[in-house]
Amino acid sequence: MRQVGLFWFTNDLRIDNNAALKQAAQEVDQLICFASVPSAGNILGINQPGQLSPQRLQFLLESLEDLSSNLEPYGQHLIITNHSSVDSIAQLITQYSVSQIYRTSHKGVHESRQWQILAKRYPMIGFHQLDNNHIFDPASLPFEIDDLPDSFSKFRRVAENLEIKLVISPPESLPPSPAQPQQWPVELQQFKRNTKALFEGGETAARRHLHNYFSRGLASTYKQTRNGLDGMDYSTKFSPWLANGCLSPGQIIQVLRKYEQQVESNDSTYWIYFELLWREYFHYYAEKYSARLFAFSGINNRRPKTSFYPQRFKKWCTGSTPYPIVNACMKQLNSTGYMSNRGRQLVASCLVHELGLDWRYGAAYMEQQLIDYDMASNWGNWQYLAGVGSDPRGHRQFNLAKQTETYDPKGLFIDQWQGHNSDSILDNTDAADWPVASQ
Ligand SMILES: Cc1cc2nc3c(=O)[nH]c(=O)nc-3n(C[C@H](O)[C@H](O)[C@H](O)COP(=O)(O)OP(=O)(O)OC[C@H]3O[C@@H](n4cnc5c(N)ncnc54)[C@H](O)[C@@H]3O)c2cc1C
């Protein structure tokens, strides 16, 4: 019987090293390549459903466009929707008698639910999820996910002895599509691009960036420069492509190992691997804790003593708090869709400690804004900093004045992003706020 497959691109917007796509190519006679622009940022209701920051949306659209043009030499094309994935897939199943569905496994609560809904609704269809975005083959881990070590250090000691999953080549050919190419949704076509964006989405740009980063020798000094606040060269900047799956950690490690053999192997090259292990850890952590990744009390059922103050939260989002370093970081994020790791630590610490805010609002805001938004890394790091996650110290407050002295001693970063341009008072109270005694 003729098999019609549907490949659902999600966090794997690439053709290279895509095990699920390769399997689909081998198993079906016809293949529909499908992706939807996800809704985001509606957690806790602070944004409208479907709202992504313009920077995040632009990176995603560029990645999808690049994927679409990379599919062309295979005689393929991408069907894109901005409606619900489940409804759109259901329509394609009926229209083309789809018998097999493939995607890269996604451990998000929402994404897993979508998969389960489809699998339940269509029991006659074969559903295949393959792991694509990890350093290690989950089957080779010497522990069950439920027994994931409770701290990163313990995990690292185990992980360092494990074999890295091999990178696989792209499929030689893809089966033809039964569906005609379609125009992209009007809203996406009409989206206005920023021609001065810092990053360009897509597998092609990812490959170029990977090559440039290593050929410029930046990896040899990563450990000394990685705490920078501004600029493209102080850290690898792999994250936006990793988050959208234009690049996989395995591909980075392959080039890293080559660099270590042919150019130099030192503390810095090791540290790039070390940071990628953090990402790996948070991905297993997200799988283990599932919905608890988003819980106020985190994984330890310890409720933080924070609350929600709309005015303070607004000041944090717009970069108008009494803390210039925080303001500069937030303005950088709002303008570029990116913030350094040091910056993220400082603004998160400020939100929780100085502003006394519920950490989930900060995490949700970053989900909306960051072009490298990665569910596991974002919510896992926020839990860590809010003291409700995997940090063995349980509490991590950064001294903002001291951090400014260390990382921005001349105030150049603060000036560049107008961190001083703010209100020095945290809570504004006017006469209308005072209770009026009843006569
Ligand atoms: C509050 C907060 C929120 C964060 N949200 C995200 C997010 O949504 N997406 C995301 O990719 N990273 C997130 N991070 C982790 C880290 O800040 C970014 O991965 C890093 O800044 C990306 O820049 P880079 O690629 O130049 O990193 P590099 O310093 O060059 O590191 C190389 C790679 O290692 C990984 N990595 C580095 N640090 C971490 C870390 N602490 N946790 C997990 N992976 C790490 C990333 O994949 C990164 O691309 C967050 C950190 C904090 C403190």
The ligand as an SDF file (V2000), in Angstrom:
LIG
                    3D

 53 58  0  0  0  0  0  0  0  0999 V2000
   17.4880   33.6180   33.2360 C   0  0  0  0  0  0  0  0  0  0  0  0
   18.1460   32.8790   32.0810 C   0  0  0  0  0  0  0  0  0  0  0  0
   17.3930   32.5210   30.9570 C   0  0  0  0  0  0  0  0  0  0  0  0
   17.9930   31.8240   29.8960 C   0  0  0  0  0  0  0  0  0  0  0  0
   17.2270   31.4900   28.7950 N   0  0  0  0  0  0  0  0  0  0  0  0
   17.7970   30.7800   27.7890 C   0  0  0  0  0  0  0  0  0  0  0  0
   17.0250   30.4060   26.6500 C   0  0  0  0  0  0  0  0  0  0  0  0
   15.8090   30.6550   26.5510 O   0  0  0  0  0  0  0  0  0  0  0  0
   17.6600   29.7560   25.6400 N   0  0  0  0  0  0  0  0  0  0  0  0
   18.9930   29.4250   25.7090 C   0  0  0  0  0  0  0  0  0  0  0  0
   19.5330   28.8310   24.7750 O   0  0  0  0  0  0  0  0  0  0  0  0
   19.7230   29.7280   26.7920 N   0  0  0  0  0  0  0  0  0  0  0  0
   19.1890   30.4040   27.8170 C   0  0  0  0  0  0  0  0  0  0  0  0
   19.9550   30.7560   28.9010 N   0  0  0  0  0  0  0  0  0  0  0  0
   21.3460   30.2750   28.9880 C   0  0  0  0  0  0  0  0  0  0  0  0
   22.4190   31.2220   28.4030 C   0  0  0  0  0  0  0  0  0  0  0  0
   22.2560   32.5090   28.9080 O   0  0  0  0  0  0  0  0  0  0  0  0
   22.3840   31.2610   26.8710 C   0  0  0  0  0  0  0  0  0  0  0  0
   22.4120   29.9440   26.3540 O   0  0  0  0  0  0  0  0  0  0  0  0
   23.5920   32.0000   26.3050 C   0  0  0  0  0  0  0  0  0  0  0  0
   23.6560   33.2990   26.8200 O   0  0  0  0  0  0  0  0  0  0  0  0
   23.4860   32.0350   24.7970 C   0  0  0  0  0  0  0  0  0  0  0  0
   24.5550   32.7370   24.2090 O   0  0  0  0  0  0  0  0  0  0  0  0
   25.7410   31.9520   23.5250 P   0  0  0  0  0  0  0  0  0  0  0  0
   25.2370   30.9890   22.5100 O   0  0  0  0  0  0  0  0  0  0  0  0
   26.7330   32.9480   23.0550 O   0  0  0  0  0  0  0  0  0  0  0  0
   26.3150   31.1210   24.7460 O   0  0  0  0  0  0  0  0  0  0  0  0
   27.7530   30.5360   25.0320 P   0  0  0  0  0  0  0  0  0  0  0  0
   28.2480   31.1300   26.2890 O   0  0  0  0  0  0  0  0  0  0  0  0
   28.6280   30.6620   23.8650 O   0  0  0  0  0  0  0  0  0  0  0  0
   27.4800   28.9780   25.3220 O   0  0  0  0  0  0  0  0  0  0  0  0
   27.4640   28.0020   24.2830 C   0  0  0  0  0  0  0  0  0  0  0  0
   26.1530   27.2730   24.3350 C   0  0  0  0  0  0  0  0  0  0  0  0
   26.0280   26.5680   25.5580 O   0  0  0  0  0  0  0  0  0  0  0  0
   24.6830   26.5910   25.9990 C   0  0  0  0  0  0  0  0  0  0  0  0
   24.5790   27.2990   27.2900 N   0  0  0  0  0  0  0  0  0  0  0  0
   25.4150   28.2340   27.7770 C   0  0  0  0  0  0  0  0  0  0  0  0
   25.0300   28.6060   29.0170 N   0  0  0  0  0  0  0  0  0  0  0  0
   23.9280   27.9020   29.2950 C   0  0  0  0  0  0  0  0  0  0  0  0
   23.0610   27.8280   30.4250 C   0  0  0  0  0  0  0  0  0  0  0  0
   23.2560   28.5690   31.5350 N   0  0  0  0  0  0  0  0  0  0  0  0
   21.9990   27.0000   30.3610 N   0  0  0  0  0  0  0  0  0  0  0  0
   21.7650   26.2530   29.2760 C   0  0  0  0  0  0  0  0  0  0  0  0
   22.5480   26.2510   28.1830 N   0  0  0  0  0  0  0  0  0  0  0  0
   23.6250   27.0660   28.1990 C   0  0  0  0  0  0  0  0  0  0  0  0
   23.8770   27.3210   24.9280 C   0  0  0  0  0  0  0  0  0  0  0  0
   23.3340   26.3800   24.0700 O   0  0  0  0  0  0  0  0  0  0  0  0
   24.9410   28.1630   24.2470 C   0  0  0  0  0  0  0  0  0  0  0  0
   24.6020   28.4700   22.9080 O   0  0  0  0  0  0  0  0  0  0  0  0
   19.3770   31.4720   29.9750 C   0  0  0  0  0  0  0  0  0  0  0  0
   20.1130   31.8320   31.0940 C   0  0  0  0  0  0  0  0  0  0  0  0
   19.5220   32.5380   32.1360 C   0  0  0  0  0  0  0  0  0  0  0  0
   20.3560   32.9140   33.3240 C   0  0  0  0  0  0  0  0  0  0  0  0
  1  2  1  0
  2  3  1  0
  2 52  2  0
  3  4  2  0
  4  5  1  0
  4 50  1  0
  5  6  2  0
  6  7  1  0
  6 13  1  0
  7  8  2  0
  7  9  1  0
  9 10  1  0
 10 11  2  0
 10 12  1  0
 12 13  2  0
 13 14  1  0
 14 15  1  0
 14 50  1  0
 15 16  1  0
 16 17  1  0
 16 18  1  0
 18 19  1  0
 18 20  1  0
 20 21  1  0
 20 22  1  0
 22 23  1  0
 23 24  1  0
 24 25  2  0
 24 26  1  0
 24 27  1  0
 27 28  1  0
 28 29  2  0
 28 30  1  0
 28 31  1  0
 31 32  1  0
 32 33  1  0
 33 34  1  0
 33 48  1  0
 34 35  1  0
 35 36  1  0
 35 46  1  0
 36 37  1  0
 36 45  1  0
 37 38  2  0
 38 39  1  0
 39 40  1  0
 39 45  2  0
 40 41  1  0
 40 42  2  0
 42 43  1  0
 43 44  2  0
 44 45  1  0
 46 47  1  0
 46 48  1  0
 48 49  1  0
 50 51  2  0
 51 52  1  0
 52 53  1  0
M  END
$$$$
